[in-house]
Amino acid sequence: MELTKLPNIENTLAEKLFKAGISTIKDLIKLGAEQAFLRLSIEDETSCFNMLCALEGAIQGIRWHGISKERMNELKEFLRLKRIK
């Protein structure tokens, strides 16, 4: 699968993305981490912060540990707001 060429995207996550209608790197980049995560969370109840960070890192082309502190905080806030709804 093309998606496994990205950092943080192993076969299992790539399969979940495919099931959620995200089958190419271009699809993932176009959607962005948050929207891709929302799609995944419909298919997979185990979606978590680490998965969101993996998606963001993949889009940036880096391991998720390298995401800036500011962006990490944005992702945490997104997840917090998602859970409130």
Phi and psi restraints in degrees (value plus and minus 20) as a CYANA .aco file:
   2 GLU   PHI     -79.1   -39.1
   2 GLU   PSI     -58.4   -18.4
   3 LEU   PHI     -82.5   -42.5
   3 LEU   PSI     -47.3    -7.3
   4 THR   PHI     -90.3   -50.3
   4 THR   PSI     -27.2    12.8
   5 LYS   PHI     -94.2   -54.2
   5 LYS   PSI     -38.0     2.0
   6 LEU   PHI    -103.2   -63.2
   6 LEU   PSI     129.8   169.8
   7 PRO   PHI     -81.3   -41.3
   7 PRO   PSI     127.6   167.6
   8 ASN   PHI      57.0    97.0
   8 ASN   PSI     -28.0    12.0
   9 ILE   PHI    -125.0   -85.0
   9 ILE   PSI      80.6   120.6
  10 GLU   PHI    -110.1   -70.1
  10 GLU   PSI     156.3   196.3
  11 ASN   PHI     -76.3   -36.3
  11 ASN   PSI     -62.7   -22.7
  12 THR   PHI     -81.6   -41.6
  12 THR   PSI     -67.7   -27.7
  13 LEU   PHI     -87.6   -47.6
  13 LEU   PSI     -58.0   -18.0
  14 ALA   PHI     -81.3   -41.3
  14 ALA   PSI     -60.4   -20.4
  15 GLU   PHI     -84.9   -44.9
  15 GLU   PSI     -60.7   -20.7
  16 LYS   PHI     -83.7   -43.7
  16 LYS   PSI     -61.5   -21.5
  17 LEU   PHI     -82.5   -42.5
  17 LEU   PSI     -63.6   -23.6
  18 PHE   PHI     -79.4   -39.4
  18 PHE   PSI     -65.6   -25.6
  19 LYS   PHI     -82.8   -42.8
  19 LYS   PSI     -47.7    -7.7
  20 ALA   PHI    -107.3   -67.3
  20 ALA   PSI     -13.7    26.3
  21 GLY   PHI      67.6   107.6
  21 GLY   PSI      -4.6    35.4
  22 ILE   PHI    -134.0   -94.0
  22 ILE   PSI      83.1   123.1
  23 SER   PHI    -135.7   -95.7
  23 SER   PSI     -27.7    12.3
  24 THR   PHI    -152.0  -112.0
  24 THR   PSI     142.2   182.2
  25 ILE   PHI     -80.6   -40.6
  25 ILE   PSI     -61.1   -21.1
  26 LYS   PHI     -79.8   -39.8
  26 LYS   PSI     -62.4   -22.4
  27 ASP   PHI     -77.5   -37.5
  27 ASP   PSI     -67.7   -27.7
  28 LEU   PHI     -83.4   -43.4
  28 LEU   PSI     -65.8   -25.8
  29 ILE   PHI     -84.1   -44.1
  29 ILE   PSI     -62.5   -22.5
  30 LYS   PHI     -81.9   -41.9
  30 LYS   PSI     -62.7   -22.7
  31 LEU   PHI     -91.6   -51.6
  31 LEU   PSI     -59.7   -19.7
  32 GLY   PHI      66.0   106.0
  32 GLY   PSI     142.8   182.8
  33 ALA   PHI     -81.7   -41.7
  33 ALA   PSI     -63.8   -23.8
  34 GLU   PHI     -85.2   -45.2
  34 GLU   PSI     -66.9   -26.9
  35 GLN   PHI     -89.2   -49.2
  35 GLN   PSI     -57.4   -17.4
  36 ALA   PHI     -83.5   -43.5
  36 ALA   PSI     -61.2   -21.2
  37 PHE   PHI     -82.6   -42.6
  37 PHE   PSI     -61.0   -21.0
  38 LEU   PHI     -80.5   -40.5
  38 LEU   PSI     -62.4   -22.4
  39 ARG   PHI     -83.6   -43.6
  39 ARG   PSI     -62.2   -22.2
  40 LEU   PHI     -83.9   -43.9
  40 LEU   PSI     -59.8   -19.8
  41 SER   PHI     -87.3   -47.3
  41 SER   PSI     -42.1    -2.1
  42 ILE   PHI     -89.8   -49.8
  42 ILE   PSI     -60.0   -20.0
  43 GLU   PHI    -103.8   -63.8
  43 GLU   PSI     -47.7    -7.7
  44 ASP   PHI    -155.7  -115.7
  44 ASP   PSI      88.7   128.7
  45 GLU   PHI     -87.7   -47.7
  45 GLU   PSI     -35.5     4.5
  46 THR   PHI    -106.9   -66.9
  46 THR   PSI     -15.8    24.2
  47 SER   PHI     -75.3   -35.3
  47 SER   PSI     115.5   155.5
  48 CYS   PHI    -163.3  -123.3
  48 CYS   PSI     159.3   199.3
  49 PHE   PHI     -77.5   -37.5
  49 PHE   PSI     -61.0   -21.0
  50 ASN   PHI     -81.3   -41.3
  50 ASN   PSI     -57.2   -17.2
  51 MET   PHI     -87.2   -47.2
  51 MET   PSI     -61.7   -21.7
  52 LEU   PHI     -79.5   -39.5
  52 LEU   PSI     -64.1   -24.1
  53 CYS   PHI     -86.3   -46.3
  53 CYS   PSI     -57.3   -17.3
  54 ALA   PHI     -80.6   -40.6
  54 ALA   PSI     -62.6   -22.6
  55 LEU   PHI     -83.7   -43.7
  55 LEU   PSI     -65.5   -25.5
  56 GLU   PHI     -82.2   -42.2
  56 GLU   PSI     -64.9   -24.9
  57 GLY   PHI     -81.5   -41.5
  57 GLY   PSI     -60.9   -20.9
  58 ALA   PHI     -81.3   -41.3
  58 ALA   PSI     -63.1   -23.1
  59 ILE   PHI     -83.6   -43.6
  59 ILE   PSI     -59.1   -19.1
  60 GLN   PHI     -99.3   -59.3
  60 GLN   PSI     -32.2     7.8
  61 GLY   PHI      58.7    98.7
  61 GLY   PSI       6.5    46.5
  62 ILE   PHI    -153.3  -113.3
  62 ILE   PSI     141.4   181.4
  63 ARG   PHI     -84.1   -44.1
  63 ARG   PSI     126.9   166.9
  64 TRP   PHI     -83.7   -43.7
  64 TRP   PSI     -41.1    -1.1
  65 HIS   PHI     -85.9   -45.9
  65 HIS   PSI     -39.4     0.6
  66 GLY   PHI    -111.7   -71.7
  66 GLY   PSI     -17.5    22.5
  67 ILE   PHI     -86.5   -46.5
  67 ILE   PSI     118.6   158.6
  68 SER   PHI     -80.8   -40.8
  68 SER   PSI     132.8   172.8
  69 LYS   PHI     -79.7   -39.7
  69 LYS   PSI     -59.3   -19.3
  70 GLU   PHI     -82.0   -42.0
  70 GLU   PSI     -65.7   -25.7
  71 ARG   PHI     -87.5   -47.5
  71 ARG   PSI     -57.6   -17.6
  72 MET   PHI     -78.6   -38.6
  72 MET   PSI     -62.8   -22.8
  73 ASN   PHI     -84.2   -44.2
  73 ASN   PSI     -58.8   -18.8
  74 GLU   PHI     -81.7   -41.7
  74 GLU   PSI     -62.0   -22.0
  75 LEU   PHI     -86.4   -46.4
  75 LEU   PSI     -59.6   -19.6
  76 LYS   PHI     -82.2   -42.2
  76 LYS   PSI     -62.4   -22.4
  77 GLU   PHI     -85.5   -45.5
  77 GLU   PSI     -61.4   -21.4
  78 PHE   PHI     -78.2   -38.2
  78 PHE   PSI     -66.9   -26.9
  79 LEU   PHI     -85.8   -45.8
  79 LEU   PSI     -59.3   -19.3
  80 ARG   PHI     -82.2   -42.2
  80 ARG   PSI     -65.8   -25.8
  81 LEU   PHI     -86.6   -46.6
  81 LEU   PSI     -56.2   -16.2
  82 LYS   PHI     -82.0   -42.0
  82 LYS   PSI     -59.8   -19.8
  83 ARG   PHI     -94.2   -54.2
  83 ARG   PSI     -44.0    -4.0
  84 ILE   PHI     -90.3   -50.3
  84 ILE   PSI     -56.8   -16.8
